[in-house]
Amino acid sequence: MIKIEEDKSLYFQNLLQFRKILHQSKIGDYITKMEEYISEKEKNFLGIRIESFHNNPLLDKNSGVDFECLMVIDGEIISTEDFIYKKEIKIENALYGFHEGTILSADKSRIKLLNYMREKRLTPSTDLFTVFSNLKDGQSIDEINVEYYIGIKK
């Protein structure tokens, strides 16, 4: 089940960003590398991860996906070739969806949100961003919160 609202905002500060074209099976490896880098630099991951699969017309099934991951951390961090420090992310006038249920059924909520956008004839201004929060070591997947944001043209 999903709760949908219009004209919402997404805003976070102090993020470590990774964006790359890669095979979907490698995403977990890069997320682990991000977590390790944050720990090496003596920063803390604050339990909020933002992901987006960007629309890239130059890619086909064999090329991989244009994947972006942002992790909210507790302060500034040095950028590298792979990981970029971002002061903030901000999306205004967003269509918002809060997934209620387990993370295993979150994809159904995502599809319902996109269908709502089409039915209401809303025009996106950004790609869809998925926010996973309440992430911590040793937790049950049932405790993870899943939210969706997609910027809408006014």
C-alpha positions in Angstrom: 0.0 0.0 0.0 1.2 3.5 -0.7 0.1 7.0 0.6 0.5 9.6 -2.2 0.8 13.3 -1.8 1.5 16.2 -4.2 3.6 19.3 -3.7 6.1 17.8 -1.3 9.8 18.5 -0.9 12.9 16.3 -0.6 15.8 18.0 1.2 18.9 16.5 2.8 22.4 18.0 3.6 25.8 16.4 3.7 25.7 13.6 1.2 28.2 11.3 -0.3 27.3 10.6 -4.0 28.2 7.8 -6.3 26.9 7.8 -9.9 28.0 5.4 -12.6 26.8 3.3 -15.5 27.2 -0.3 -14.2 25.6 -3.7 -14.3 22.8 -4.0 -11.8 24.5 -6.9 -10.1 27.4 -4.6 -9.1 25.2 -2.1 -7.2 25.6 -3.8 -3.8 29.4 -3.8 -4.2 29.5 -0.1 -4.8 27.2 0.6 -1.9 29.5 -1.4 0.4 32.5 0.5 -1.0 30.7 3.8 -0.1 30.0 2.6 3.4 33.7 1.6 3.8 34.9 4.9 2.5 32.6 6.8 5.0 34.0 4.7 7.8 37.6 5.2 6.7 37.2 8.9 6.8 35.7 8.6 10.4 32.3 9.9 9.3 29.0 8.3 10.2 26.3 7.1 7.8 23.0 8.5 9.3 20.8 5.6 8.0 19.3 7.4 5.0 20.2 6.2 1.5 18.8 7.8 -1.7 18.8 5.9 -5.0 17.9 6.7 -8.6 18.0 4.9 -11.8 18.4 7.7 -14.4 16.8 7.6 -17.8 19.7 7.4 -20.3 18.7 6.9 -23.9 22.2 5.8 -24.9 22.0 2.7 -22.8 20.6 -0.7 -23.8 20.0 -3.8 -21.7 23.6 -4.9 -22.1 25.2 -1.6 -21.3 24.1 -1.5 -17.7 22.1 1.1 -15.8 22.8 4.8 -15.0 22.7 4.4 -11.2 23.0 7.1 -8.5 23.3 6.6 -4.8 23.5 9.2 -2.1 24.2 8.5 1.5 23.4 11.1 4.3 26.5 11.5 6.5 27.3 13.6 9.6 29.5 16.2 8.0 31.7 17.1 5.0 33.9 14.5 3.5 36.7 14.6 0.9 35.6 13.8 -2.6 37.4 11.1 -4.7 37.2 10.0 -8.3 34.3 7.6 -7.4 32.6 9.4 -4.5 31.6 13.1 -4.6 30.6 15.2 -1.5 27.3 17.0 -2.0 26.3 19.8 0.3 22.6 19.2 -0.3 19.9 17.6 -2.4 16.7 19.4 -2.9 13.6 18.6 -5.0 10.6 20.8 -4.7 7.0 20.4 -6.0 7.5 16.6 -5.8 5.0 13.8 -6.1 5.6 11.8 -2.9 4.8 8.3 -2.0 5.2 6.6 1.4 5.3 2.8 1.0 3.5 0.9 3.8 4.5 -2.7 4.1 7.7 -4.7 3.7 10.5 -3.7 1.4 9.8 -6.8 -0.7 6.5 -5.2 -1.8 7.9 -1.7 -2.4 8.1 -2.1 -6.2 4.3 -2.4 -6.3 4.0 0.9 -4.5 6.5 2.5 -7.0 4.4 1.3 -9.9 1.2 2.7 -8.3 2.9 6.1 -7.8 4.0 6.2 -11.5 0.5 5.2 -12.6 -1.0 8.0 -10.4 1.4 10.5 -12.1 0.2 9.3 -15.6 -3.5 9.3 -14.6 -3.2 12.9 -13.3 -1.2 13.9 -16.4 1.7 15.2 -14.3 4.9 15.9 -16.1 8.1 14.9 -14.3 11.0 17.4 -14.0 13.3 14.8 -12.3 13.9 11.1 -12.3 12.3 9.1 -9.5 14.3 9.1 -6.2 13.8 6.3 -3.7 14.7 7.1 -0.1 15.5 4.2 2.2 15.6 5.3 5.9 16.0 3.7 9.2 18.9 1.7 7.8 21.2 0.2 10.5 23.2 -2.9 11.1 21.4 -6.0 12.1 17.9 -4.7 11.5 15.0 -6.6 9.9 14.0 -5.6 6.4 10.5 -5.0 7.8 11.9 -2.0 9.7 13.2 -0.1 6.6 11.1 2.9 5.5 10.7 3.4 1.7 9.7 6.8 0.2 9.5 7.9 -3.4 10.0 11.5 -4.7 9.7 12.7 -8.3 9.9 16.3 -9.2 6.8 17.6 -11.1 6.8 20.5 -13.6 4.5 23.4 -12.5 
